[in-house]
Amino acid sequence: MPPRRLLLLLLAVLCPPVPGRGEQRAAPGKIAVIGGGIGGTAAAYFLRQKFGRSVRIEVLERGEVGGRLATVEMEGASYEAGGSVLHPLNLHMKHFAKELGLPAIPVPGKLMGIYNGEEIVFEESSWYIINILKLLWHYGFSPLRMNMWVEDILDKFMRIYRYQTHDYTFSSYEQLFHALGGNDFTQILNQTIDEAMQKASFSQKFINEMVCPAMRVDYGQGVNINGFVGAVSLAGAGSSLWSVKGGNKLVCTGLIYASKADVITGTVVSIEPKTRKTSTGDPVNLYHITYDTPSGQTGDIYDIVVIAAPLNRKIANITFKNFSPPVPEFSSPYQQTVATFVHGRLNSSFFGYQDPSAFHLGAIFTTENPKLFINSVGIVSPVENRGSEEEPPLQSAVWKIFSKEELTKEQLNLLFSSYDSVKVKKWLAYPHYSPPNKFPPIILHDNIYYLNGIEWAASAMEMSSIAAKNAALLAYHRWYGNTDKIDQEDLYEKLKTEL
């Protein structure tokens, strides 16, 4: 035997591969992503980035790609019916829009009023300095302190991007949030926004008249939602908000294209574990997914499954067959919200304006009042052209109303002096928050991962994107045994030291 080959043979015998990070395991053959919303399409994108070109990725979607990002057609134009606005600090969504060549357009500000069911308790002015004076007069320094309070939470949360840039991931959302904000985040996730802000010495008047209306328009619930989702909602009340020209759902279709994933139109019925032996005789876990298609029921085998649809019987009714131990049942409810689009003329007298020409508001939020049948009403612009900040027209415009139940004809007649078309979109849009909420697990089985548990911290496009990257990294590192990248303690301090 030539000396060089003999030397290589000796090295192979004396230096066997170390299990874990250096082990060369074969790549998975096929990965299933269940759900084609922002979470599922982002997961497909990140899975492709990590596992490379050889893996086949299939996205199983029962309806249109986009999920809770959707538009409705009215008067020859399209309007956002689901996730509508993005924050300037939503770095994954900003990256997606840039990477996919999708123009980001600013969301115009509209003069806002707060209605308590009897009168407008706060009305914005078009003059910035007057708004500042009004806020100070009504609420003291609470609005300024609120911005600082929210910024402190966002600063800690922004650490996730640094962790993910360095390929770190977490096997549970409890560990993820603890790594971001320690016991402060644990506490704020397990108390209401009302309790959190009272503890931070905000006045009850400010909480009732400013904080609560923001929760009602964003999450269809009051100040009994958890403190973290409340902070996310308040951050969304800021400036420099944006959206994707043509509709935010274009991000989802763009991510499918970029991930080179195959979309299969089908409703997933069940998942069942299968065991096969490799060429070496070692057992390997696989998963058989059964799904209904327009042409009948069929199924396929996958190495890894990523579930990016809420495991709620009313949304994704999936049966987990023959798992030991059984996959837990997720019974936590999702909140219904109804988006009603009306092309018509708002009845300003409903909100206490006797002279229609004196009405200049483009959005009206509401406080808690059992007599109120709406959460908010506001003018919306087509997704192709969000327009600029301007006074609402005295004649017809397209208004979007959020409510818990579908509006009756009598209620529409109260809200509008005249209207000519109505479109309704019902959503099980986000969890019904009632802290303390327990996070569902991310790892449901050896190679089954669940994204939507992150919604119990906060439901938003960016949260789904963060969960998608966490799941893709987790699937990759667990497949190849890279344990040093999972659930690392004191990660923030570690990265500060390294860099």
N, C-alpha and C positions, 0 to 999 in steps of 0.2 A: 504494500500500500504506500503511495507517495507520502512523504513526510508531512505535507500541508494537510492532506485529508486526515491523516492520523491525528494531527494536532487538533483539528476541528472536532473529531470524534471524541477525543479526550475532554475537550472543553464542554461538549454537550453532556457527557457523563458526569463531570465534576460540577457543572453549573446548570442544574436543571432550572426550568422556568419557575419564577416565584409566583404563587397564586396571587391574583389581584391585579394590580395596575399593569404589570408587564405581560400578563397572560394573553396569548393571541387566540381569543375565542372567535368562532365564525360569526359573522354579522347575521342578524335576524333576516329571514327570507321575506316575511310579509308582516306589515303592521296595519291594524285597523284603527281608525279614528271614528268614533260614533258621535255625529253632530257636526253640521257644517256652518255653525255660527262663527263668531270671532274667536272663541276659545278653540274650536276644532280646527279651523283653518290656520290659526297661528300655531297650533300644535303640529300640524302637518309640515308647516314651514320650518319650525325649529327641529323637528325630528329629521327632516331631510338634511339640515345643516350638520347635525351631529352624526347621523348614521351613514351619510354619504349617498352616492348615486345608485348603488347596487340594490338597495332595499326597495321593495314595492310597498307603496303607501296607498291605502284605499280609505276614502272618506265616505261613510255611510250616512246619508241625509234623506229624511223622509219627504222634505218639502224643498223649498228654494234655498240655495246657498245664501247665507246671511243671517239665518236664525232670527234673533230679536233685533237685528238691524234690517229694517224694511222701509219701504216707501209706499205711499198711497197716491193714486192719481185723482186729481180734481181740477176741473176747468182747464184741461189740457196741459197741466204741469204736475210735477211730482213733489211730494212733501215728506219729510222724515216722520215716520210713525213710531219708530223704536228709539234706539240710542241716537241722540241728536247732536250733542255737543261734546267737545274734547277740551281738556285743560292743557295749557302750554307745557306743563311738566309731565304730560303723558308720553314718555320717551319712546316706548315701544310703538305706539300708534304713530308718532311723528316719524320714526324710522321706517315703518311700513309705507306710509304715504310717500316719503321721499324715494325709497327703494323701488316702489311700483310706479313712480312717475305720476302720482295722483295729486292734482293741485289742492292745496289747503287754502280755504277761504275763511276770513274772519266772520264770526257770528255777530251781527249788529246788535248793539244795545238798544233796548226799548225802555221808555219811561214806565216805571213800575209803581203800582199801588198795592196797599195791603187792606183787604176788606174783611171785616169781622162778622159779617152777616147782617149788620145794621148800618154801618157807615165805613167810609175809608178812613183808617186810623193813621196811615202814612202815605204820602204821595210824593214821588220824586219830582224834582225840577230839572229842566234842561240846563240849569246853571250849576256847575260843580260846587262852587263855594256855598251856594244856598243849600245844597244837599248836606254838606258838612255841618252847617249851622243847624239845620233841621234835626240831623241825627244827634248832635250834641244836646240840643234842647230837649229832645224826647228821651234819649237813652244815656246821656252822659258820655263817658269814655268807653262804654261797652263795645261799640262797633270797632274802635281802634284796637282794643284789647283782644277782640275776637280774631282779627286778622293775625295778630301775633300768636295767639293760641293755636290757630289752625296751621300757621307756618311752622311752628315747632313740631307738630305732629307730622306734617309733610316732609320736613327735613330729615326726620328719623326714617320715615317710610322710603325716602329716595335712596337709602342704603341698598335696597334690593337690586338696583341696577348695577351697582359695583360688584355685589356678590355674584350676580348672574354673568357679568362680563368676565369674571374670573372662574366661571363654570361651577360655582358652588350651588348646591341644591339642598332641599329639605324634604324629609319623608312625612312630615305632618305640618299642618298650618299652625298648630300651637308653637312648634319649634321655629317656624319661619317668622312669625310675628314677635316671638320672644327675642330672636336674633336681631330684629330691627329696633325694637323699642323697650326690651326688657320688661320688668314688672309694670311699667307705666302703660304699655300696650296691653298687657294681660288684663289690667284693671279697667281700661277704657273700653275694651271689648266686652266686658262683663257687667257694665253698668249702662244706664240710659244716658242719652245726650243731655237730658234734663238734669240728672244727678251729677254728671261730669261738669256741666257748666255752673250749676249751683255751687258745687264744691270749689270751682275756680272763681267764685264771687261775682258771677254775672247776675244782673237783676232779673226777677221773674217776668217783669214787663217786657224786657228785651227778648227773653227766651220765647215768650208767648207770641209777640208781635213780629219778630224778625227771624228767629231761628225756626220756629214751628212751621211757618209758611214755606220755607225752603225745603223742609223735610216732606211736606205734603205734595209739592210739585214734583220733586225728584223721586220719592219713594212711596207716595200715596199713604204715608203714615205720619203720625205726630212725633212728639218729643220722647216717646217711649222706645224709639229705636236705639241701637247701641251707639256709644259715643264715637266709635271709629267711623261708622258709616255716616253719622251725623257730621263729622269733620270733613269727610269726602264731599258731602252735599254742600256744606258751606264753602268749600274751596271752589266748587262749581258755580258759586254765585259771584265769582270775581270777574275780572276783565280779561281781555286777550283770549277769549274762548274761540275755538275754531271748529270747522267741520270739513269734510271732503266734498269737493265740487262734484255734483252728480249723485251724491248719496254716500253715506258711510259704508253701506253694504258693498261698495266697490272694493273696499279693502279686502273683504272676504274672497271675492272672486279673483282678485289679484294674487292673494296668498296661495290659492289653489294652483294657479298658473305657475307661480314661482316655485312651489314645492314639487311640481310635476306629479301631483297626486291624482289618482283616478277617483272620480266621484261616482258612487253607486246610489241610484235612487231606490231607497228601500227603508222600511220601518223595522228596526231591530226588535225581535221577539224574545230571543233567549241567547244566553252565553253558557257554554258547558266546557269544563276542562277535559283535555285529552292528554294522555301520556304516550310518548313514543320513545323507543330506544335509538340512540345514535349508533354510528358505526363502531364506537368503542364499547357499546353495551350500556352506557349511562342513560338513565331516563331523562327526558326533557318534557317540560310542560308546554302544551299548546292549547289553543282555545277554538272551539267550534262556535261560530256565530250564525244563528238562523235569522233570516229577515224576509219580510214580505215585500215583493216587488209588484209592479203593475201586471207582470206576466205570471205571477204565482210565487209560492214560497221556495226559497233556496237558501244556501249557506256556504260557508267556506272556513278554512282553518288558518289561524294567525298565530305568530310567535308572541306578539305584544298587542295589547288592546288599550287604547286611551279613550275614556268616556268623557265627552265634552258636551253633555246634555244633562239637565237636572234629573236626578234619579227620584222623580216624583211620579206616582202612578198616573197623574193627570197630564204629565208632560212626556216622559220617556218610560213607558211601561215595560221594563225589561225583566225577564225572569232569569235568575242565576240557578242553573240546574246542577245538582250533584257536587256542590262545593263542600269541602270539609276542612275547617269549620264553615258553616253557611255564611254567605255574604250578608251583612246586616241590612235590614229593611230601613229605608229612609222615608220617614213619615212627616217630616217637618213641612209645614205648608208654605206655598208660594202665594203672594199677594196679587189679587186681580186688580188691574187698572184698565180703564177704558179710555182710549183716545178718540175723541169725536172731532171731526173736521167739518166746519160749517162755512160755506161761502155766503156771507150775509152782512147785515148791518147790526152791530151790537146795540142793545138797548141800554144806553148809559143810565137811564133813570132807575134801572134795577140796582145799580151801585150808588144811588143817591144823587145823581147829576140831573137836575131838571132842565138845564140848557145843554143840548147835545154839543154845541159849538165850544163849550167849556171843557169838554172831555178830551184829554190829550194822552191818555195812557195806552201803551201798547201791550201791557201785561198786567194782570191782576192776580195776586196770590191771596190765599185765604188763611185765616186762623182757625183753630178748632171751634166748631159750633155745630151741634147735632142738626140744626135746621138747614145747614148748607148742603147742597147736593152736588157741588163742584169743589175740586181742589185748586184749580187754577184755570185761567183763560188767557190766551195771548195770540197776537198776530204771528203768523208764520210766513216765511218766504220760500219760494221754490228752491230745490236742492241745486239747480243749475246756477242760480243767482240769488244769494242770500240778501242782497240789497244793502242799504246803508241805514244808519239810524235816522228815523224820520217820524213825524207825527202820524198817528193812525188816520187813514182817510175817513172823511165824513160819510162816504158812500160805502159800498160793499168791499170786504176784504176776506181773506181766508183766516179763520180763527181755529186754534186747537184748544179743546177743552179736555182736561183730565178729570175723571170722576171714578168712584168705586163701582158704580152701577151704570148700566146703559141709560142715557137720558130719555125721558118720555117726551112726547110731542108737546105736552103742556109745559114742561121745563124748558124746552127749546124756545117756545113762544114767549116765555118770561125773559130769557136771556137775549133774544134777538127781536128787533122791531120788524125785520123782514129777512128772509133767507131763501135761496133757490136750490141749494144742494147740500147734502149731508153724507159723510162717509164715516163709518165706525170701525175701529180696530180694537179688539179685546186682547189683552195679554195676561198670562201669568208671568208677570214681568220680573219679579225679584222676590226674595224671601220675605215672609212676614217676620219682622224682627221683634223679638221679645227676650231681651237679655236676662240671664246669661244663656247664650246660644252655644251649643256644642258643635264643634267642627266635625263633619263627616271625615272619615279617613281618606288619604290620598291613595294608599296602596290597598286595593281590595283583595288582591291575590298576588301570587308570585310575580306575574308580569301584566297585571291589570291596574291601571291608574285612573283616578277620578279627579277631574279638574274642578268641578263646580262647587266643591266645599268652600272655596275661597269667597263665594258669594255671601257666606254667613258673616264675613267681616265687612264686606261692601260689594255691591253688585255694580259693575261698570265695565266698559270696554277694556280699559287699561288693566283692571284687575284680572279679567279673563286672559289677557295677553301675558301677564306676569305668571299666572297659574299654568299657562300653556308652556312657557319656557321652563318653569320649575319641573313640570312633569316630563318634558323631553330630556332635560338633563338627568333627572332621577332615573328614567328608563335606561338611558345610555350608561350611566355610571354603575347601576345595579347589574346591567347585562355584562359589563366587562369587569366588575369587581373593584371599581375605583372608590373604595370606602372612605378614602381621605378627602373626598369631595362632597360627602353627605353629612349633614347635621353637625358641622363643626362648631364647637363652642368658642365664644369670644372672637368671632370672625371679624368684627369691626376693628378691634384692637390689633388683631393679627395682620389685617391688610394695611392698616396704618403703619405698622412696623416694617412690613415688606416693601412698601412703596415710599 
